[in-house]
């Protein structure tokens, strides 16, 4: 049995989720200890518990330690079965993280799956539904992974109540990824999405984007939506010849509209000035599709601790070379040989 220390490196829930994904795809049993040990609230929260329950459901796994607050879980997967599933976080916890936990195993199952997710759809510290739809899924589609998503209801923290569906097709053939050049930027868009807060918040956020980037008015899109509770998110979408990058910042109560937009603008400027195709968060999310597929290479920004921790977890499960080479101060090439 593989033993993973959940307090290593970044020490967050990603160690737990990646371990579950790899265990299911490779048919290996795993024990994850010290789960989120360094966090203010250690152990499993609702979204982590939903991840392991979802993994158990699709793989018929034997599980021990699956309860709120647990800091150790043993997971022994069976065969992953395609089918129709519904998973509810039961709070505003991130549904996209549940989706990413079970996505790769369902890609390699025998048949198409239809999965409904309920909970948070646009959360801080996790990819939003929009990011999944516009950045992550198009990026892995180039490798041969096919999935479609459809949003039913928005769900912001802390009310939650969001819902969306994913159709996940079985894999036919997988290609290596080759994302070393971004190509020309062909479209830019700023979307400010809010629910149950004054419309001027959206307007001020978009005005800040126009002030810093001089993007035309038709590229600035205010979006008022319905949800169970208030919420706000700024999304900067940069479509290039070879990839679409999405940079997001979720609004907070004590953060002005200008500062929310300013954080997104700062990250977008760093991405644009670097000329790399793959942004910081997508780099992290491409690792599992690459190591479970046919490898390849991409250029990205300086790897985050999140990324490096994910590399360490992968190497506990697979004997694979993951080379991270620095080109200059903030540009790196990631190569995975298969």
VMD Tcl script that draws the C-alpha trace (Angstrom):
set ca {
  {0.00 0.00 0.00}
  {1.24 3.46 -0.89}
  {1.48 5.87 2.06}
  {1.20 9.61 1.43}
  {2.03 12.32 3.95}
  {-0.68 14.92 3.56}
  {1.38 17.57 5.37}
  {4.21 17.59 2.83}
  {4.94 20.59 0.63}
  {1.89 22.79 0.16}
  {0.04 20.57 2.62}
  {-3.49 21.18 1.30}
  {-6.39 19.19 -0.05}
  {-4.80 18.69 -3.46}
  {-2.50 16.00 -2.02}
  {-5.61 14.10 -0.94}
  {-7.44 14.57 -4.25}
  {-4.47 13.65 -6.46}
  {-3.88 10.54 -4.36}
  {-7.48 9.42 -4.87}
  {-7.31 10.05 -8.62}
  {-4.05 8.18 -9.07}
  {-5.20 5.29 -6.88}
  {-8.32 4.80 -9.03}
  {-6.54 5.15 -12.38}
  {-3.71 2.80 -11.42}
  {-5.68 0.36 -9.25}
  {-3.42 0.97 -6.25}
  {-4.41 1.20 -2.61}
  {-3.34 4.28 -0.68}
  {-3.29 5.60 2.87}
  {-3.19 9.39 3.19}
  {-2.01 10.56 6.61}
  {-1.81 14.02 8.24}
  {-4.48 15.35 5.87}
  {-4.35 19.18 5.77}
  {-2.36 19.04 9.01}
  {-1.07 22.61 8.72}
  {-4.43 24.21 8.05}
  {-6.44 26.19 10.65}
  {-9.09 23.45 10.41}
  {-7.11 20.24 9.78}
  {-8.58 17.11 8.26}
  {-11.46 16.59 5.86}
  {-13.94 19.39 5.22}
  {-17.21 18.79 3.38}
  {-15.75 19.21 -0.09}
  {-12.92 16.74 0.69}
  {-15.43 14.29 2.14}
  {-17.51 14.62 -1.03}
  {-14.37 13.89 -3.08}
  {-13.67 10.62 -1.31}
  {-17.35 9.60 -1.31}
  {-17.54 10.34 -5.06}
  {-14.35 8.34 -5.65}
  {-15.77 5.47 -3.60}
  {-19.03 5.53 -5.56}
  {-17.48 5.36 -9.04}
  {-14.84 2.77 -8.12}
  {-16.54 0.57 -5.52}
  {-13.67 1.34 -3.17}
  {-13.21 0.12 0.38}
  {-12.70 3.24 2.49}
  {-11.78 3.87 6.12}
  {-11.60 7.26 7.82}
  {-14.15 9.03 5.62}
  {-15.67 11.44 8.13}
  {-15.52 15.17 8.77}
  {-12.29 16.22 10.46}
  {-10.52 12.93 9.73}
  {-6.77 13.30 9.21}
  {-6.20 9.77 7.85}
  {-8.02 7.93 5.08}
  {-7.37 4.49 3.61}
  {-8.66 3.99 0.07}
  {-8.70 0.65 -1.78}
  {-10.28 1.13 -5.22}
  {-12.09 -1.42 -7.35}
  {-13.01 -1.08 -11.02}
  {-14.17 2.37 -12.10}
  {-17.65 2.21 -13.62}
  {-19.13 4.74 -16.04}
  {-22.69 5.83 -15.32}
  {-25.04 8.55 -14.12}
  {-24.01 10.12 -10.83}
  {-24.99 13.04 -8.59}
  {-22.67 14.47 -5.94}
  {-23.65 17.22 -3.52}
  {-21.08 18.95 -1.33}
  {-23.79 19.98 1.13}
  {-22.20 23.41 1.52}
  {-20.58 26.08 -0.67}
  {-17.49 23.90 -1.03}
  {-15.96 23.68 -4.50}
  {-17.72 21.36 -6.93}
  {-14.91 21.79 -9.48}
  {-12.48 20.04 -7.13}
  {-14.86 17.08 -6.82}
  {-15.12 17.05 -10.62}
  {-11.33 17.01 -11.05}
  {-10.98 14.15 -8.54}
  {-13.14 11.75 -10.56}
  {-12.56 13.10 -14.09}
  {-9.48 11.09 -15.09}
  {-10.80 7.75 -13.80}
  {-14.07 8.25 -15.70}
  {-12.16 9.13 -18.88}
  {-10.57 5.67 -18.71}
  {-13.77 3.80 -17.83}
  {-15.85 1.84 -20.32}
  {-18.56 4.21 -21.49}
  {-19.87 7.75 -21.17}
  {-20.74 9.24 -17.79}
  {-23.24 11.96 -16.86}
  {-22.42 13.61 -13.55}
  {-24.31 16.35 -11.68}
  {-22.50 18.46 -9.08}
  {-24.17 20.60 -6.40}
  {-22.50 23.17 -4.16}
  {-20.14 26.04 -4.89}
  {-19.49 26.90 -8.54}
  {-17.41 30.10 -8.20}
  {-15.13 29.82 -5.16}
  {-11.87 31.32 -4.06}
  {-8.78 29.06 -4.08}
  {-10.27 26.70 -6.68}
  {-11.11 26.84 -10.38}
  {-14.59 28.14 -11.12}
  {-17.09 26.50 -13.44}
  {-16.13 29.10 -16.06}
  {-12.45 28.19 -15.74}
  {-13.25 24.50 -16.21}
  {-15.39 25.28 -19.27}
  {-13.21 27.88 -20.99}
  {-9.63 26.98 -20.02}
  {-9.08 23.53 -18.52}
  {-11.30 21.36 -20.72}
  {-10.21 23.01 -24.01}
  {-6.58 22.53 -22.98}
  {-6.89 18.80 -22.32}
  {-9.10 18.35 -25.39}
  {-5.90 18.81 -27.38}
  {-4.57 15.66 -25.70}
  {-7.65 13.62 -26.65}
  {-9.77 13.96 -23.49}
  {-13.39 14.89 -24.26}
  {-15.93 16.32 -21.83}
  {-18.78 18.83 -21.99}
  {-20.25 20.87 -19.15}
  {-23.47 22.83 -18.65}
  {-24.25 25.27 -15.81}
  {-27.71 25.15 -14.21}
  {-27.32 27.47 -11.20}
  {-24.58 29.70 -9.84}
  {-23.36 29.02 -6.31}
  {-21.20 31.55 -4.44}
  {-19.60 31.22 -1.00}
  {-21.03 31.01 1.66}
  {-24.57 30.18 0.45}
  {-23.66 27.65 -2.24}
  {-26.66 26.16 -3.99}
  {-25.03 25.94 -7.41}
  {-25.51 23.08 -9.86}
  {-23.92 21.92 -13.11}
  {-23.58 18.83 -15.25}
  {-20.64 17.14 -16.93}
  {-20.72 14.64 -19.79}
  {-17.47 12.65 -19.74}
  {-16.60 10.53 -22.76}
  {-14.34 7.50 -22.66}
  {-10.86 7.97 -24.14}
  {-10.07 6.66 -27.63}
  {-6.45 7.73 -28.01}
  {-4.19 10.15 -26.14}
  {-1.64 12.46 -27.71}
  {1.37 14.09 -26.03}
  {0.84 17.72 -25.19}
  {2.96 20.32 -27.00}
  {2.33 23.80 -25.64}
  {5.60 25.67 -26.00}
  {4.33 28.70 -27.95}
  {1.31 30.84 -27.11}
  {0.89 32.33 -30.58}
  {-0.72 35.69 -31.19}
  {-3.39 36.95 -28.81}
  {-6.59 36.92 -30.88}
  {-9.21 37.97 -28.33}
  {-9.46 39.40 -24.83}
  {-12.47 39.64 -22.58}
  {-13.22 40.80 -19.05}
  {-16.33 39.43 -17.35}
  {-17.51 40.76 -14.00}
  {-20.15 38.44 -12.54}
  {-22.26 39.34 -9.51}
  {-25.35 38.23 -7.67}
  {-27.38 40.08 -5.03}
  {-24.96 43.02 -4.82}
  {-25.15 46.51 -6.41}
  {-24.53 46.63 -10.16}
  {-21.97 49.40 -9.75}
  {-19.52 46.80 -8.37}
  {-19.34 45.17 -11.81}
  {-19.06 48.56 -13.48}
  {-16.16 49.68 -11.26}
  {-14.29 46.41 -11.79}
  {-14.60 46.65 -15.55}
  {-13.65 50.33 -15.52}
  {-10.42 49.36 -13.77}
  {-9.67 46.76 -16.45}
  {-10.28 49.33 -19.20}
  {-8.04 51.86 -17.43}
  {-5.11 49.43 -17.17}
  {-5.47 47.44 -20.41}
  {-7.38 49.79 -22.74}
  {-9.55 46.88 -23.88}
  {-12.54 48.02 -26.02}
  {-15.99 48.37 -24.50}
  {-17.28 45.31 -26.37}
  {-14.69 43.23 -24.48}
  {-16.04 44.34 -21.08}
  {-19.03 42.27 -19.98}
  {-21.01 42.90 -16.77}
  {-23.07 39.86 -15.80}
  {-25.77 39.92 -13.11}
  {-26.93 36.39 -12.24}
  {-29.30 34.64 -9.86}
  {-27.97 32.59 -6.94}
  {-28.95 31.65 -3.40}
  {-26.54 34.17 -1.90}
  {-24.45 37.21 -2.83}
  {-21.19 36.84 -4.72}
  {-18.79 38.40 -7.19}
  {-15.97 37.24 -9.45}
  {-13.79 38.95 -12.05}
  {-12.63 36.80 -14.96}
  {-10.02 37.92 -17.52}
  {-10.02 35.69 -20.60}
  {-7.05 35.79 -22.96}
  {-7.53 33.74 -26.13}
  {-4.39 33.07 -28.16}
  {-3.75 30.95 -31.24}
  {-2.81 27.88 -29.21}
  {-4.55 28.28 -25.85}
  {-7.09 30.26 -23.83}
  {-6.00 31.42 -20.38}
  {-8.53 32.48 -17.74}
  {-7.46 34.54 -14.72}
  {-9.97 34.89 -11.89}
  {-10.31 36.74 -8.60}
  {-13.29 36.26 -6.29}
  {-14.67 39.35 -4.55}
  {-14.51 39.58 -0.76}
  {-16.51 41.69 1.71}
  {-13.62 43.92 2.77}
  {-12.03 44.16 -0.67}
  {-12.99 47.06 -2.92}
  {-14.07 46.48 -6.50}
  {-10.88 48.22 -7.66}
  {-8.67 45.91 -5.62}
  {-10.49 42.79 -6.83}
  {-9.96 43.85 -10.43}
  {-6.42 44.98 -9.62}
  {-5.40 41.51 -8.44}
  {-6.67 39.97 -11.67}
  {-4.94 42.68 -13.73}
  {-1.61 42.07 -11.99}
  {-1.72 38.32 -12.74}
  {-2.83 38.93 -16.33}
  {0.04 41.37 -16.91}
  {2.56 38.84 -15.61}
  {1.12 36.18 -17.91}
  {1.07 38.43 -20.98}
  {4.58 39.77 -20.43}
  {6.05 36.28 -20.03}
  {4.83 35.09 -23.47}
  {4.33 31.55 -22.07}
  {1.21 29.64 -23.14}
  {0.40 27.92 -19.81}
  {-0.53 29.92 -16.72}
  {0.37 29.02 -13.15}
  {-2.83 27.17 -12.24}
  {-3.26 25.33 -15.54}
  {0.33 24.05 -15.23}
  {-0.66 22.28 -12.04}
  {-3.84 20.85 -13.56}
  {-2.12 19.48 -16.67}
  {0.15 17.15 -14.67}
  {-2.32 14.29 -14.12}
  {-3.67 14.26 -17.71}
  {-0.05 14.15 -18.91}
  {1.34 11.43 -16.62}
  {-1.77 9.27 -17.13}
  {-1.66 9.98 -20.86}
  {1.33 10.31 -23.17}
  {3.38 13.05 -21.56}
  {4.72 15.95 -23.61}
  {5.95 19.41 -22.70}
  {4.78 22.94 -22.03}
  {6.22 26.31 -21.08}
  {4.88 28.11 -18.04}
  {5.58 30.62 -15.28}
  {7.62 29.85 -12.16}
  {6.08 26.68 -10.68}
  {4.05 27.18 -7.53}
  {4.49 25.13 -4.35}
  {1.12 23.61 -5.26}
  {2.65 22.36 -8.54}
  {5.83 21.01 -6.94}
  {3.83 19.18 -4.26}
  {1.67 17.58 -6.94}
  {4.86 16.37 -8.68}
  {6.01 14.74 -5.43}
  {2.67 12.97 -4.96}
  {2.74 11.65 -8.54}
  {6.22 10.20 -8.02}
  {4.92 8.11 -5.12}
  {2.60 6.34 -7.56}
  {4.52 6.34 -10.84}
  {8.13 5.92 -11.92}
  {8.03 8.88 -14.28}
  {10.47 11.64 -15.21}
  {9.02 15.12 -14.69}
  {11.67 17.65 -15.67}
  {11.22 21.28 -14.69}
  {13.87 23.46 -16.34}
  {14.30 27.20 -15.85}
  {14.74 29.25 -19.03}
  {15.00 32.64 -17.36}
  {13.86 34.39 -14.21}
  {10.18 33.55 -14.59}
  {9.85 31.11 -17.52}
  {10.12 27.33 -17.15}
  {9.74 24.30 -19.40}
  {7.99 21.21 -18.00}
  {8.67 17.90 -19.80}
  {7.22 14.47 -19.11}
  {8.62 11.49 -20.99}
  {6.40 8.43 -21.47}
}
mol new
graphics top color blue
foreach p $ca { graphics top sphere $p radius 0.5 }
foreach p [lrange $ca 0 end-1] q [lrange $ca 1 end] { graphics top cylinder $p $q radius 0.2 }
display resetview
